[in-house]
Amino acid sequence: MTAGSSPDTGNQFNELVILITEPPVVEIDTEATAAYIRLREAPVARTKPFASEHAFVMLDFDAEDNVIGIEIVGQQEFSIRELIKLVPVQTTESVLDRTRYVSAKLQAA
């Protein structure tokens, strides 16, 4: 699940491709029309916006600059195949077929 990224230039990523090798977990919040694609469990070191014409997308990175999660807000379709159309992803159908979907955990205010 490594990802290459450009230097810190806001929401511009040159040649970023997110490699998904393990089945992701998609956390869905239908009220907020949001989804979080968890690629692996790891502490988030930084979060950066990713330019998308169809939704608000944020990428979470670990300390080694690997993408560990993708947050998508403003999407009406929550299937993994629709969600990953918003970001450059390399994976296999076999991995996507094993995606798990869960309800987003509501945090107490």
Helices and strands as residue ranges (DSSP letters): E 18-19, E 25-29, E 34-38, E 46-50, E 56-61, E 67-73, H 80-83, G 84-86, E 89-90, H 93-97, E 100-103
